[in-house]
């Protein structure tokens, strides 16, 4: 991968770990983060929230994608307990290592249930903090929201100034 140092990807994966959740570095695709993390020895998983619009859907996605144990209780406390369990390893790995969870497709949840999305982020950030100073850190990277292709296409009569009247200056 080229240009990793210029865009913060190398710093994200090799520098001091953040205290909470971070976003995919500007100008990089979500897949770039997974590729770079895998190459540098991180255990990786994509937590896809496509189609998730409520707490139950979020917790189900976590159970499936993060390899949570059978005893996972499908509530916020149980999610926190699982993510901070010393034996928790990502799917495909027998033991915990440096873990990176890439969260994608989250905008539907954030729009439909903003309070639940805030709680989900808090639980994930708490887990990041729990593992931060250990040999098996957790890094949660949230994909940037998709750009609105129409954001600049329409004038907003409340914020756009009126065009000058013909025959007047200014």
C-alpha positions in Angstrom: 0.0 0.0 0.0 1.4 3.4 -0.9 0.9 6.7 0.7 -0.1 5.2 4.0 2.0 7.6 6.0 0.5 10.7 4.2 -3.1 9.8 5.0 -2.8 8.7 8.6 -3.4 5.0 8.0 0.1 4.0 9.2 -0.2 6.3 12.2 -3.6 4.7 13.0 -2.3 1.2 13.0 1.2 1.7 14.3 1.1 4.7 16.5 -0.4 5.4 19.9 -3.9 3.9 20.1 -6.8 6.3 20.4 -9.0 6.4 23.5 -12.2 5.7 21.6 -13.6 5.1 18.2 -12.0 6.6 15.1 -13.2 7.2 11.5 -11.6 5.8 8.4 -8.9 8.3 7.5 -10.0 11.0 5.0 -9.5 9.9 1.4 -9.2 6.2 2.2 -11.7 3.4 1.5 -12.9 1.2 4.3 -11.3 -1.8 2.6 -7.9 -0.1 2.7 -8.1 -0.1 6.5 -8.8 -3.8 6.7 -6.1 -4.6 4.1 -3.5 -2.5 5.9 -4.4 -3.9 9.3 -4.3 -7.5 8.1 -0.8 -6.9 6.6 0.5 -5.4 9.8 -0.7 -8.4 11.9 -4.0 -7.1 13.3 -7.0 -9.5 13.5 -9.7 -7.9 11.5 -13.5 -8.1 11.0 -16.0 -6.0 9.3 -19.1 -5.3 11.3 -21.6 -4.6 8.6 -24.7 -2.8 9.8 -26.4 -2.7 6.3 -30.1 -2.9 6.9 -29.8 -2.5 10.7 -32.2 0.1 12.1 -32.6 -0.8 15.8 -30.9 -2.1 18.9 -31.9 -5.7 18.3 -30.5 -5.7 14.8 -27.2 -4.1 16.0 -26.8 -6.7 18.8 -27.6 -9.5 16.4 -25.0 -8.2 13.9 -22.4 -8.0 16.8 -23.2 -11.6 17.9 -22.8 -12.9 14.3 -19.8 -10.9 13.1 -17.8 -10.5 16.3 -17.9 -14.1 17.4 -19.6 -13.5 20.7 -20.2 -16.5 22.9 -23.4 -18.5 23.2 -24.1 -16.8 26.6 -24.3 -13.3 25.0 -27.5 -11.8 26.5 -28.4 -9.4 23.6 -28.3 -6.3 25.8 -25.8 -3.4 26.2 -24.3 -4.8 29.5 -23.8 -8.2 27.9 -22.2 -6.7 24.9 -19.8 -4.8 27.1 -19.0 -8.0 29.1 -18.3 -9.9 25.9 -16.1 -7.2 24.4 -14.0 -7.0 27.6 -13.8 -10.7 28.3 -10.1 -11.8 28.4 -10.9 -14.8 26.2 -12.7 -12.9 23.4 -11.1 -13.4 20.1 -12.4 -12.4 16.6 -13.8 -15.2 14.5 -11.1 -17.3 12.9 -8.6 -16.8 15.7 -8.1 -19.1 18.6 -6.6 -16.5 20.9 -7.0 -12.7 21.3 -4.6 -10.5 19.4 -4.5 -7.0 18.2 -8.1 -6.6 17.0 -9.6 -4.1 14.6 -13.3 -3.9 14.0 -14.4 -1.9 11.0 -18.0 -0.7 11.3 -19.8 -0.1 8.0 -23.4 0.6 6.9 -24.2 2.4 10.2 -26.1 5.4 8.8 -29.6 3.7 8.8 -29.2 2.9 12.5 -28.0 6.4 13.3 -31.0 7.9 11.5 -33.7 5.5 12.7 -32.5 5.1 16.3 -30.0 7.9 17.1 -30.0 7.2 20.9 -29.3 3.5 20.3 -26.4 4.4 17.9 -25.0 6.7 20.5 -25.2 3.9 23.1 -23.6 1.4 20.7 -20.7 3.8 20.1 -20.3 4.3 23.9 -20.1 0.6 24.5 -17.6 0.1 21.7 -15.5 3.1 22.9 -15.5 1.7 26.5 -14.2 -1.7 25.1 -11.5 0.2 23.2 -10.5 1.9 26.4 -10.5 -1.4 28.3 -8.0 -3.0 25.9 -5.9 0.2 25.1 -2.9 -0.5 27.3 -2.8 -4.2 26.8 -0.9 -6.5 24.5 -4.2 -7.3 22.8 -5.7 -3.9 22.0 -9.0 -3.3 20.3 -9.4 -0.6 17.6 -12.8 0.3 16.3 -12.9 2.2 13.1 -16.2 3.6 11.7 -16.6 4.1 8.0 -17.3 7.7 7.0 -20.9 8.4 6.0 -21.6 8.3 2.3 -21.3 11.7 0.6 -24.6 13.2 -0.4 -24.4 13.6 -4.2 -27.1 16.3 -4.1 -25.8 18.3 -1.2 -24.7 21.2 -3.4 -27.2 20.7 -6.3 -30.1 22.8 -4.9 -30.3 26.3 -3.6 -31.7 26.7 -0.1 -33.9 29.8 -0.1 -33.3 30.2 3.6 -29.6 30.4 3.4 -28.8 31.4 -0.2 -28.8 35.1 -0.9 -31.4 36.4 -3.3 -30.0 37.0 -6.8 -29.6 40.7 -7.6 -32.6 42.4 -9.3 -32.0 43.2 -12.9 -31.0 46.8 -13.4 -29.5 47.2 -9.9 -25.9 46.9 -8.9 -24.9 44.2 -6.4 
